[in-house]
C-alpha cells in the first residue's frame, strides 16, 4: 500500500507574508522566506516538506486563499 503525505503550493506573488499559516501548522512545515516577492513581502514556503501531513490548516487560515493543499502518494520503495 502506497504511503501518502501532504504538500502545499503557495501562490508566491499573491502571498502577503502575514504568517498565519506558520502559526497554524501543527507540523512546523511552513516558514516565511528571507527573499521577497514582487510586492516586497516575505512569502510562505515549505521549509520542512517531509513533515507535511496535509491537514489544510494553513489553507483554512490564509486570508488571501493563496495556499493549495494536496495529498502526494509516495512510491512503495521510498
Helices and strands as residue ranges (DSSP letters): E 4-10, H 20-24, E 30-36, E 42-46, G 49-51, H 57-61, E 67-73
